[in-house]
Amino acid sequence: MLISPAYAADPAQPDPFLSFLPLIVIFVVFYFLIIRPQMKRAKEQRKMQEALQKGDEVITGSGQVGKVSKISEQYVNVEIADGVETVFQRAAIQAVLPKGTLKDLK
């Protein structure tokens, strides 16, 4: 006989858990490196926006710096200059600045 017989490999199937293990590891890494920190930042941002008070010095998403003069349920009036007020949504407030920041800018 000129052709040697072929030997079949073991017909046992690989463990399905081991085949999905890399996918599970990637999801866990994404959760701890991307999803969880983003959720934490969003929670802190929401908490800061709910704690806004009249007189707080803030910076908006557009870069406007001013002092909160009036607060309603969804909107905040920000005084950006003497006698000049603009209305922003609460979600547009990015950060509360330390007291006295506006005096340092002028």
Secondary structure, DSSP 4 states (H G I P E B T S, - for coil): --SPPPPPPP-PPPPHHHHHHHHHHHHHHHIIIIIHHHHHHHHHHHHHHHT--TT-EEEETT--EEEEEEE-SSEEEEEEETTEEEEEEGGGEEEEEPTTHHHHH-
